[in-house]
Amino acid sequence: MLNISDNYNVANFYHKGTIQPSFRSNIQKSYDIFTRATVTKNATCFFRGDINWKQFCKLILKTFKNSEKANIVCVPCSDGSEPVSLLLKLMQFKEYRNKPEKFKQIKAYDIDEKQLEIAKSNKIPLLNDLSELVMDNISLFFNARKGAGKNYFIKDNCLELADHLKDKIKYEKGEISEVVTNLPKDEKVVLLARNVFPYLDDFFCFPRVMNALSKLKSGSVLAIGDYDTAKIPQFEKMIEAKGYKKTKTKNCFIKL
Ligand SMILES: C[S@@+](CC[C@H](N)C(=O)[O-])C[C@H]1O[C@@H](n2cnc3c(N)ncnc32)[C@H](O)[C@@H]1O
C-alpha cells in the first residue's frame, strides 16, 4: 500500500472514482443550449473509476507484446490525471519497466492550454485517491523533498512525479479529430479517448473522429468512458459499426 508518511490523512482522499473538477479548480463551465444545463467540461480524476486500470494495463502489454514500438495516445488528457494514472499503473508491471525502448512516451493532448500547463507541472494533489498504487519503493514514482521530515515526499499538499518519469509523458496541444486523424495506420495504437465524445460537435469533429477510428490498424485498442456511453445513445454500437469489438475490459474495444 502507498505509505507516504504517518502524517498523511487518508480521510482527505476523495472516494475512489469520484469525478472532480480538475486540479486547482480551474473549472471550465459551459452551457448546453439543448438541455439548458451547465456542464463542467474538464472534470477528471486520478484513476477514474470507469476503467479497471490493472486489466487495462494488461491489455496494453498484450497489444504491444510483439511490437517494436508502443503507440499510446491519450486525448483529451485534461490536467494530466489520466496519463499519469496510466503511467504509474504501468510502472507496476516489469514488462513495461524493462522495455523503455518500446514504451518510450505516452502522447497526451488537450485543446485547453490551461489544462496542459497544469499537467506539465507534474504535481499530484493528495486529494486524489491513490490507493490503486501498490509500491515498495515510493521514490521510484515520486520525487523526494530534502529536509522535509515526515512529509518527505509532500509539498503544498502535492506529490511530484519522479524526474525520471517526467519525460514518459509528452503533453501537446491538440484537437481530438486532428490527433486521431493523424494517428499511424500501419502500427497498432492504444487510444484513450475518454469522456469527451459528448462535447464534440455533431457536424464535424464527432464524425471525423469516428471516421478516423475506422482506419486504425487491426489490433488497436480504443478506451472510452462512462460519460460517453451515458450521454450518447447507442455509442457502443456506433463504435462496433466502425469495426471494433468489445473486450472483457470495461469501456475497451479492439479493432478487428
Ligand atoms: C471531461 S474531460 C476528460 C478528461 C479525461 N479523458 C478523463 O476521462 O478524465 C474533457 C476534456 O476534453 C477537452 N476537450 C474538449 N473538446 C476537445 C477537443 N475537440 N479536442 C481535444 N480536447 C477537447 C477539454 O479541454 C477537457 O479537458
The ligand as an ORCA input file, in Angstrom:
! r2SCAN-3c Opt
* xyz 0 1
  C     -14.230     15.542    -19.126
  S     -12.539     15.885    -19.546
  C     -11.980     14.233    -19.852
  C     -10.580     14.037    -19.370
  C     -10.119     12.578    -19.279
  N     -10.057     11.964    -20.579
  C     -10.982     11.780    -18.345
  O     -11.713     10.884    -18.793
  O     -10.951     12.034    -17.130
  C     -12.799     16.607    -21.126
  C     -11.577     17.326    -21.719
  O     -11.801     17.421    -23.119
  C     -11.121     18.551    -23.610
  N     -11.685     18.794    -24.951
  C     -12.942     19.205    -25.269
  N     -13.098     19.244    -26.607
  C     -11.915     18.817    -27.155
  C     -11.455     18.625    -28.468
  N     -12.245     18.871    -29.522
  N     -10.200     18.175    -28.652
  C      -9.377     17.929    -27.596
  N      -9.753     18.114    -26.327
  C     -11.014     18.537    -26.087
  C     -11.384     19.596    -22.549
  O     -10.430     20.631    -22.588
  C     -11.315     18.759    -21.259
  O     -10.023     18.837    -20.697
*
